[in-house]
């Protein structure tokens, strides 16, 4: 086990630039790198692994500067999206391959493989080859192959993206339990904000090669640093309503909301409201007039798509358990967010 530290790491290509990236991941924590495709999260993982060379900056694993060390000497284990299992080997041979290459005693190899196979529910699959396994079983073999080495750091690059929804949920829970058992530093890359929220000790939100925010999952959800983070973290995404500051309130389309604005009059502002903070029940002090577009039933609750009245280019999402819908959405003025429309930064 070891902490991981990145100091002013950059990577430049002809049409793309990553960084500078500064991260300090404590020993034993699970951090997720999350963001849309192309934001640089997999590149950061590959730089840590030694599969990419940074343009500038330093990478430390524990106390060691590893910039010039090849991947095999960094004491890391990486789990890829495509599993990367050896198709001609059995599960047992796949699990023990890294130990065999390191000339670990055969008896110790067998003991460690058996222990890992038992922890991952692979005991009855050891003589099968990858083609005879389901996607979830292959994923567990890929994880087991990493675990059996007892590395200082685990690097996981979207390892669950090829699984179906139910199996992904199950495997995600297993992975979190596994981290609690191993207490090894893990860095997990995903574009799925649900995975990031449920797995991480801390989340690193990336966009266009830059870090937008680093914090604990609930803190990022409650206090997003900017518009990008606010709309990326949360399902459904936060509603951002374009408005203009007026004396005593904010004008959105033809509607005036008596909410004190952090900007002076005539300045454009974005008003953020989470879908679960909107209700059709008249129990809150402020409301928006809307037109219902469609509803999506999810069982105990539903997602309601609405247009702002007189402003059909703006769509609101409402997460509601109310069976009766109306033409007004009520909300608490203390549960709103303000964003600078020009920079996207959060104002309050």
C-alpha positions as semicolon CSV with decimal commas, in nm:
position;residue;x (nm);y (nm);z (nm)
1;X;0,000;0,000;0,000
2;X;0,122;0,348;-0,082
3;X;0,000;0,703;-0,140
4;X;0,012;0,846;-0,492
5;X;0,116;1,203;-0,568
6;X;0,113;1,400;-0,893
7;X;0,292;1,735;-0,901
8;X;0,209;1,977;-1,187
9;X;0,170;1,692;-1,436
10;X;0,092;1,794;-1,794
11;X;0,057;1,611;-2,124
12;X;0,035;1,795;-2,452
13;X;-0,052;1,675;-2,799
14;X;-0,104;1,869;-3,118
15;X;-0,467;1,955;-3,047
16;X;-0,505;1,871;-2,678
17;X;-0,354;1,964;-2,344
18;X;-0,394;1,793;-2,008
19;X;-0,323;1,969;-1,681
20;X;-0,149;2,087;-1,486
21;X;-0,273;1,807;-1,259
22;X;-0,198;1,814;-0,887
23;X;-0,325;1,518;-0,683
24;X;-0,231;1,371;-0,346
25;X;-0,411;1,041;-0,287
26;X;-0,362;0,909;0,068
27;X;-0,262;0,551;0,140
28;X;-0,557;0,313;0,142
29;X;-0,821;0,545;-0,008
30;X;-1,033;0,484;-0,318
31;X;-1,049;0,788;-0,547
32;X;-1,251;0,811;-0,867
33;X;-1,159;1,022;-1,167
34;X;-1,486;1,116;-1,334
35;X;-1,584;1,329;-1,629
36;X;-1,714;1,315;-1,986
37;X;-1,530;1,129;-2,262
38;X;-1,207;1,301;-2,363
39;X;-1,156;1,490;-2,037
40;X;-0,820;1,322;-1,963
41;X;-0,909;1,076;-1,687
42;X;-0,771;0,764;-1,862
43;X;-0,459;0,957;-1,965
44;X;-0,390;1,040;-1,598
45;X;-0,424;0,671;-1,511
46;X;-0,188;0,571;-1,793
47;X;0,066;0,833;-1,679
48;X;0,059;0,689;-1,325
49;X;0,098;0,338;-1,468
50;X;0,393;0,440;-1,686
51;X;0,212;0,370;-2,013
52;X;0,226;0,741;-2,104
53;X;0,514;0,981;-2,047
54;X;0,412;1,319;-1,903
55;X;0,532;1,633;-2,079
56;X;0,615;1,795;-1,744
57;X;0,568;1,717;-1,376
58;X;0,650;1,441;-1,128
59;X;0,476;1,119;-1,020
60;X;0,541;0,968;-0,678
61;X;0,430;0,627;-0,552
62;X;0,500;0,620;-0,184
63;X;0,826;0,810;-0,142
64;X;0,963;0,705;-0,483
65;X;0,981;0,934;-0,784
66;X;0,875;0,696;-1,062
67;X;0,889;0,917;-1,372
68;X;1,164;0,712;-1,531
69;X;1,060;0,368;-1,403
70;X;0,898;0,125;-1,650
71;X;0,548;-0,004;-1,562
72;X;0,677;-0,339;-1,433
73;X;0,890;-0,166;-1,167
74;X;0,617;0,062;-1,026
75;X;0,444;-0,211;-0,822
76;X;0,100;-0,132;-0,965
77;X;-0,182;-0,349;-1,093
78;X;-0,410;-0,219;-1,368
79;X;-0,753;-0,353;-1,462
80;X;-0,861;-0,258;-1,812
81;X;-1,205;-0,207;-1,963
82;X;-1,158;-0,505;-2,197
83;X;-1,028;-0,736;-1,915
84;X;-0,712;-0,832;-2,117
85;X;-0,721;-1,200;-2,013
86;X;-0,502;-1,458;-2,186
87;X;-0,754;-1,659;-2,395
88;X;-0,543;-1,977;-2,414
89;X;-0,500;-1,998;-2,035
90;X;-0,742;-2,125;-1,772
91;X;-0,869;-1,900;-1,496
92;X;-0,614;-2,053;-1,259
93;X;-0,330;-1,989;-1,507
94;X;-0,447;-1,632;-1,565
95;X;-0,455;-1,566;-1,192
96;X;-0,112;-1,713;-1,127
97;X;0,068;-1,582;-1,437
98;X;0,215;-1,267;-1,278
99;X;0,338;-1,466;-0,977
100;X;0,493;-1,726;-1,207
101;X;0,679;-1,453;-1,401
102;X;0,816;-1,325;-1,069
103;X;0,932;-1,679;-0,985
104;X;0,717;-1,702;-0,671
105;X;0,732;-2,046;-0,507
106;X;0,465;-2,278;-0,663
107;X;0,315;-2,363;-0,322
108;X;0,274;-1,994;-0,234
109;X;0,128;-1,932;-0,583
110;X;-0,137;-2,200;-0,532
111;X;-0,228;-2,067;-0,186
112;X;-0,267;-1,709;-0,305
113;X;-0,467;-1,806;-0,613
114;X;-0,701;-2,021;-0,402
115;X;-0,751;-1,742;-0,149
116;X;-0,830;-1,483;-0,419
117;X;-1,055;-1,723;-0,609
118;X;-1,252;-1,791;-0,291
119;X;-1,294;-1,419;-0,213
120;X;-1,425;-1,352;-0,567
121;X;-1,644;-1,662;-0,602
122;X;-1,423;-1,817;-0,871
123;X;-1,345;-2,148;-0,699
124;X;-1,559;-2,354;-0,938
125;X;-1,429;-2,177;-1,250
126;X;-1,054;-2,227;-1,213
127;X;-1,027;-2,482;-1,498
128;X;-1,234;-2,283;-1,747
129;X;-1,094;-2,056;-2,015
130;X;-1,212;-1,695;-2,066
131;X;-1,434;-1,786;-2,363
132;X;-1,636;-2,011;-2,131
133;X;-1,706;-1,729;-1,884
134;X;-1,972;-1,461;-1,869
135;X;-1,876;-1,093;-1,877
136;X;-1,913;-1,064;-1,502
137;X;-1,697;-1,371;-1,441
138;X;-1,427;-1,240;-1,675
139;X;-1,433;-0,911;-1,486
140;X;-1,381;-1,091;-1,155
141;X;-1,088;-1,285;-1,304
142;X;-0,932;-0,957;-1,420
143;X;-0,974;-0,814;-1,069
144;X;-0,837;-1,134;-0,916
145;X;-0,531;-1,127;-1,138
146;X;-0,457;-0,780;-1,003
147;X;-0,531;-0,869;-0,639
148;X;-0,315;-1,182;-0,631
149;X;-0,004;-0,970;-0,690
150;X;-0,066;-0,763;-0,372
151;X;0,043;-0,439;-0,542
152;X;0,086;-0,105;-0,368
153;X;-0,177;0,061;-0,589
154;X;-0,470;-0,057;-0,801
155;X;-0,557;0,132;-1,120
156;X;-0,900;0,057;-1,266
157;X;-0,998;0,197;-1,607
158;X;-1,379;0,177;-1,648
159;X;-1,375;-0,192;-1,549
160;X;-1,755;-0,230;-1,527
161;X;-1,861;-0,054;-1,847
162;X;-1,907;-0,378;-2,046
163;X;-2,146;-0,533;-1,794
164;X;-2,525;-0,516;-1,805
165;X;-2,697;-0,286;-1,556
166;X;-2,789;-0,546;-1,292
167;X;-2,449;-0,715;-1,298
168;X;-2,276;-0,376;-1,291
169;X;-2,460;-0,283;-0,971
170;X;-2,372;-0,617;-0,811
171;X;-2,005;-0,603;-0,914
172;X;-1,978;-0,241;-0,796
173;X;-2,094;-0,346;-0,449
174;X;-1,845;-0,634;-0,450
175;X;-1,565;-0,398;-0,550
176;X;-1,644;-0,158;-0,266
177;X;-1,649;-0,447;-0,017
178;X;-1,319;-0,571;-0,161
179;X;-1,159;-0,231;-0,106
180;X;-1,272;-0,233;0,258
181;X;-1,108;-0,573;0,298
182;X;-0,780;-0,494;0,119
183;X;-0,738;-0,131;0,235
184;X;-0,518;-0,073;-0,071
185;X;-0,493;0,257;-0,258
186;X;-0,726;0,245;-0,559
187;X;-0,770;0,493;-0,845
188;X;-1,086;0,427;-1,044
189;X;-1,169;0,592;-1,377
190;X;-1,531;0,619;-1,489
191;X;-1,766;0,842;-1,686
192;X;-2,058;0,714;-1,476
193;X;-2,129;0,959;-1,194
194;X;-2,334;0,694;-1,008
195;X;-2,023;0,473;-0,984
196;X;-1,819;0,770;-0,869
197;X;-2,070;0,866;-0,598
198;X;-2,117;0,515;-0,459
199;X;-1,755;0,395;-0,467
200;X;-1,529;0,686;-0,386
201;X;-1,374;0,821;-0,071
202;X;-1,308;1,128;-0,285
203;X;-1,407;1,230;-0,637
204;X;-1,191;1,418;-0,886
205;X;-1,414;1,586;-1,147
206;X;-1,236;1,658;-1,476
207;X;-1,338;1,855;-1,783
208;X;-1,132;1,941;-2,092
209;X;-0,808;1,833;-1,928
210;X;-0,855;2,039;-1,611
211;X;-0,954;1,948;-1,255
212;X;-1,285;2,115;-1,172
213;X;-1,325;1,998;-0,811
214;X;-1,188;1,746;-0,561
215;X;-1,395;1,652;-0,258
216;X;-1,601;1,385;-0,086
217;X;-1,902;1,266;-0,289
218;X;-2,173;1,427;-0,077
219;X;-1,985;1,755;-0,055
220;X;-1,948;1,770;-0,434
221;X;-2,320;1,699;-0,468
222;X;-2,423;1,963;-0,215
223;X;-2,162;2,226;-0,301
224;X;-2,058;2,203;-0,668
225;X;-1,780;2,444;-0,761
226;X;-1,924;2,538;-1,099
227;X;-2,196;2,472;-1,353
228;X;-2,014;2,178;-1,512
229;X;-1,985;1,992;-1,179
230;X;-2,344;2,079;-1,084
231;X;-2,490;1,934;-1,403
232;X;-2,257;1,632;-1,422
233;X;-2,296;1,505;-1,065
234;X;-2,654;1,407;-0,988
235;X;-2,913;1,196;-1,168
236;X;-3,122;1,354;-1,311
237;X;-2,895;1,653;-1,367
238;X;-2,944;1,986;-1,194
239;X;-3,173;2,228;-1,379
240;X;-2,999;2,554;-1,476
241;X;-3,248;2,830;-1,564
242;X;-3,115;3,132;-1,757
243;X;-3,224;3,456;-1,596
244;X;-3,149;3,826;-1,554
245;X;-3,103;4,007;-1,223
246;X;-3,363;4,278;-1,157
247;X;-3,420;4,495;-0,848
248;X;-3,537;4,261;-0,571
249;X;-3,529;3,941;-0,772
250;X;-3,455;3,744;-1,089
251;X;-3,648;3,742;-1,416
252;X;-3,666;3,406;-1,597
253;X;-3,851;3,432;-1,925
254;X;-4,172;3,620;-1,840
255;X;-4,166;3,513;-1,475
256;X;-4,023;3,709;-1,184
257;X;-3,888;3,526;-0,878
258;X;-3,837;3,732;-0,564
259;X;-3,498;3,583;-0,477
260;X;-3,208;3,810;-0,374
261;X;-2,942;3,784;-0,645
262;X;-2,566;3,795;-0,584
263;X;-2,527;4,006;-0,901
264;X;-2,632;4,364;-0,966
265;X;-2,927;4,448;-1,192
266;X;-2,931;4,363;-1,564
267;X;-2,663;4,094;-1,527
268;X;-2,730;3,745;-1,671
269;X;-2,737;3,469;-1,410
270;X;-2,800;3,095;-1,401
271;X;-3,041;2,968;-1,135
272;X;-2,977;2,605;-1,037
273;X;-3,245;2,380;-0,885
274;X;-3,207;2,006;-0,831
275;X;-3,495;1,794;-0,970
276;X;-3,576;1,650;-0,625
277;X;-3,616;2,004;-0,483
278;X;-3,909;2,080;-0,715
279;X;-4,259;1,971;-0,619
280;X;-4,611;2,000;-0,759
281;X;-4,746;2,013;-0,405
282;X;-4,807;2,378;-0,298
283;X;-4,597;2,363;0,019
284;X;-4,311;2,594;-0,075
285;X;-4,298;2,971;-0,095
286;X;-4,195;3,018;-0,462
287;X;-4,326;2,862;-0,781
288;X;-4,270;2,841;-1,156
289;X;-4,547;2,814;-1,415
290;X;-4,478;2,518;-1,641
291;X;-4,619;2,302;-1,920
292;X;-4,575;1,925;-1,880
293;X;-4,404;1,761;-2,177
294;X;-4,388;1,393;-2,070
295;X;-4,339;1,166;-1,770
296;X;-4,112;0,863;-1,716
297;X;-4,240;0,618;-1,456
298;X;-3,964;0,458;-1,249
299;X;-4,181;0,272;-0,998
300;X;-4,208;0,456;-0,668
301;X;-4,122;0,783;-0,840
302;X;-4,126;0,944;-1,181
303;X;-3,921;1,187;-1,386
304;X;-4,138;1,470;-1,520
305;X;-4,017;1,675;-1,818
306;X;-4,157;2,029;-1,818
307;X;-4,124;2,348;-2,020
308;X;-4,111;2,683;-1,851
309;X;-4,427;2,865;-1,951
310;X;-4,344;3,108;-2,231
311;X;-3,988;2,971;-2,257
312;X;-4,010;2,640;-2,443
313;X;-3,637;2,623;-2,515
314;X;-3,579;2,561;-2,142
315;X;-3,668;2,215;-2,012
316;X;-3,692;2,127;-1,644
317;X;-3,657;1,780;-1,493
318;X;-3,857;1,699;-1,180
319;X;-3,800;1,391;-0,964
320;X;-4,141;1,339;-0,812
321;X;-4,335;1,076;-0,619
322;X;-4,660;1,271;-0,651
323;X;-4,930;1,099;-0,860
324;X;-5,117;1,425;-0,935
325;X;-4,931;1,672;-1,151
326;X;-5,014;2,038;-1,198
327;X;-4,902;2,347;-1,386
328;X;-4,695;2,497;-1,108
329;X;-4,367;2,381;-0,960
330;X;-4,298;2,491;-0,603
331;X;-3,953;2,514;-0,446
332;X;-3,765;2,648;-0,146
333;X;-3,554;2,959;-0,223
334;X;-3,293;2,831;0,025
335;X;-3,232;2,525;-0,199
336;X;-3,118;2,710;-0,512
337;X;-2,773;2,775;-0,662
338;X;-2,646;3,076;-0,855
339;X;-2,400;3,056;-1,145
340;X;-2,221;3,322;-1,347
341;X;-2,359;3,277;-1,700
342;X;-2,035;3,398;-1,860
343;X;-1,782;3,184;-1,668
344;X;-1,996;2,902;-1,528
345;X;-1,851;2,957;-1,180
346;X;-2,078;2,920;-0,881
347;X;-2,164;3,250;-0,712
348;X;-2,339;3,126;-0,395
